[in-house]
């Protein structure tokens, strides 16, 4: 048994670590941005260049693609150099479709994929160089137009079968690509009041007043503004008086009169009526502790004046 353990230990120390370049992709929160990164920290040889295809699964578009690495900033397809050999523009990480239509994705802003190409340039070369590029980091930021699934693969024409060119071009490195990433983009609601609310129809009839979505409008705060320590205060009282027991036609001529309709309901011919008055009395000139926010169930978000 001791001899077996000794052999096992020798084998473990004698076997080199499996070197590889790992490409990853991650969504930034619930936004429409994804970040493509690389990790070659197990490699003794440095990465010289990347050639990658980023393909979307549906008819979503790549709105933009931006290079993020300070080390891989040479963009062969678009870099501009004048007659004196000076770089006048670094260009873009997006590979031009016209350079190689047969192996280039269309790219932003209308393509449902993009081909990326980026390389390093430094001297002296070699892993020990003080100017050597990092062995891991972010390659690019991709902005997509909406929900989609993203697949990353090698662009063979630009960087060979692996999509990664090493500083020693004779080395064929193992490149691990990520599984397909499906992106779900959060689209914030455009209206403060949910269309499932009972009063949604009336809200629309009155021009969708923002005041109905003030966090304490249901308590009588018609202007959404705190006066001293009070949410329901003298300005709200003056507004209430102007709107109380007015028919719809008359109320429509009162500036912000509909904002005093705290219960969002009609009593007889009046929108600002006795129930609103009873509610107002409960909260008038009460400190914030006694004037809670409205029930948020029917709201997407609170408006502020």
C-alpha positions, 0 to 999 in steps of 0.5 A, a space after each residue: 500500500 505504501 508503494 502504491 501511495 508513493 507511485 501515485 504521489 510521484 505521478 501527481 507531481 510529474 503530470 503537468 497541469 492541463 493548459 487551456 484558454 477559456 472563453 466565457 460570456 456573461 450577461 450584465 445584470 438584467 440589461 441587454 449587455 453581455 461581456 465576453 472574457 478570456 482566461 489563459 492563466 494556466 498557459 505559459 505561452 501568451 495569447 497573441 490574438 482572438 478571432 471569434 464569432 458571436 452568433 445570436 439565435 433569433 432575429 435579435 440584432 447586435 446593436 454594438 460591440 466594443 473592445 474592452 482590453 487595454 492589451 488586445 487593442 489592435 484591430 487588424 480589419 479597421 486599424 488605420 496607418 498613414 504613409 509615415 507608419 503612424 497609427 491614426 485610428 485603432 479602429 473597431 473590434 468588429 471585423 468588417 464584413 466586406 473583408 471576407 463575406 464568406 466567413 464574417 457575420 454581418 455585425 452591428 447595428 442590424 446583424 444577428 451576429 458579429 465577428 470579433 478580431 483583436 490582437 496584442 502588440 508589445 515589445 520585447 515579446 515573451 512571458 517575462 516581458 514587462 509589457 506582456 499582455 494580461 493572461 485574463 480579462 474582458 475582451 468585448 462588450 456586446 449590446 443586443 436588441 432584446 431576448 436572445 441566446 448567444 453562441 461563441 465559436 472560432 472564426 477559422 479564417 482569422 484565427 484558425 480552428 481554435 479561434 485563438 492564436 498563441 505567441 508561439 504560432 506552432 502551439 495549437 492550444 485547447 480553447 474551451 468555449 462557453 455553453 450557449 447563454 440565453 439573455 432575458 432583457 428586463 424591459 421596464 414598464 412604460 406606465 406607472 399604473 398597471 393595466 389590470 387595475 380597476 381604475 385603469 380605464 378611468 385613468 386613461 379617460 382623464 389623460 393618465 395623470 401622473 398624480 394618481 401614481 404618487 405614493 400617498 395620493 390615496 391618502 389625499 396628497 394631491 401634489 406629491 410634495 411634503 409641506 414641512 412634516 406633512 404629506 397631506 397639508 395646506 396646498 392639498 387642502 386648497 386643491 381639494 376645495 377647488 375640486 370638491 363636488 364638481 361634475 366631470 365637465 367642471 372638474 376638467 377645467 380645474 388645474 390638476 383637479 382630478 388629483 384630489 380624487 383619492 379613491 379613483 371612483 365616482 360618487 354620483 356625478 362627482 369624482 371628488 366627493 364625500 368619500 374623498 373628504 372623509 379620507 382627507 380628514 384622516 390624514 390631513 396634517 398628520 406626520 409621515 408615520 401616520 400617512 403610509 404609502 398606498 397599497 402598491 399592488 396596482 402600481 408598476 412604480 411610484 411617480 414623483 412630481 
